């Protein structure tokens, strides 16, 4: 049985993505608990734009030959490794004149294939900025999930999802924007019923006998499909199609604490390249195990004040930084590629004088976050933490940029120049620019 919810579509006087639309969405989904489809949300122009950005992402990954973000290729249902992709895939980036379907036909011919591209928000800042506008009312109403938001692109004509019937990680809710041109069908099974039938068979490829027991969701170009994390599911894409999935990722409490402890390790335990970390801890001779503990502490990259703090105080500071970084990136899980690392970037962005005489502004709805610790201000720009010597005038500059108004560089720096050399202010603004927090 197909399950379609009649939310206000993009066509007509009540456009999608505004506060009223998201209110309906949360109501019909019972606040991320129910699967459903919404027909005719994306306009033809949006579909074409998202298809173009999809090809840009593919080109970005192919040129960089970057598979470190779980970029996956399946041919006739068989997973291919990076060596195969290097020899048979990365040599054929999309042409500027091609549609995704034309590119796929040129590269794969009649083969059944599937591409799964993760971290789309990293490889296309344009896509991240566009979807951030769409998601902004939702985030204001529902909040930013602490595992972040990320983009996965599914592309191909692979039939049933090569992963088999599976359930996503706890808390990972997905909204699928279908770009077509082919249709797609999703099949859902309730957790308890499916596990009783199969004995909790994750990645189950014996699909056909279970189809009659599933709830069917069929969608076509321009439609949106939503699914909460706790559904066993599989997709079927017989004809070539592209789908952009936006994941709203909550996290179990114990996993979130593990994430904070991992951040502690990254920030406060010296790397193996540090000389002190190569010291071998000797055997202990005392049963009390007090012997040698001072030496263990030398592996920490932490000042005495923090060393004497309680565990909850240390974790609270890490938590604050984590949340502020996520907020500054409008919830996106991964940071964008900095401008100075962009492909075909020919400008010398280290020369910060290019900002002189420019009208600067933040990129709506992104804003920078900050907090002050003693004589240091921690600034979070598109997920990147920047530590700078505290100056109250610097906070005023960030607050002004966060309004979204265009402000002349010289007007922004007028107050700061009384305390810092002009070059220091330009350098700081240039950091924000390179991290994509501000534009001109």
Secondary structure, 3 states (H helix, E strand, C coil): CECECCCCCCCCCCCCCCHHHHHHHHHHCCCCCCCEEECCCCCHHHHHHHHHHHHHHHHHHHHHCCCCCCCEEEECCEEECHHHHHHHCCCCCCCCCCCHHHHHHHHHCCCCEEEEECCHHHHCHHHHHHHHHHHHHHHHHHCCCCCCEEEEEEEECCEECCCCEECCCCCEEEEEEEEEECCEEEEEEEHHHHHHHHCCCCCECCCHHHHCCCEEEEECCCCEEEECCCEEEEEEECCCEEEEEEEEECCCHHHHHHHHHHHHHHHHECCCCCHHHHCCCCCCCCCCCCCCHHHHHCCECCCHHHHCCCHHHHHHHHHHHHHHHHHHCCCECCCCCCHHHCCCCCCCCCCHHHHCCCEEEECCCCCCEEEEECCEEEEEECCEEEEEECCHHHHHHHHHHCCCCCEEHHHHHCCHHHCCCHHHHHHHHHHHHHCCCEEC
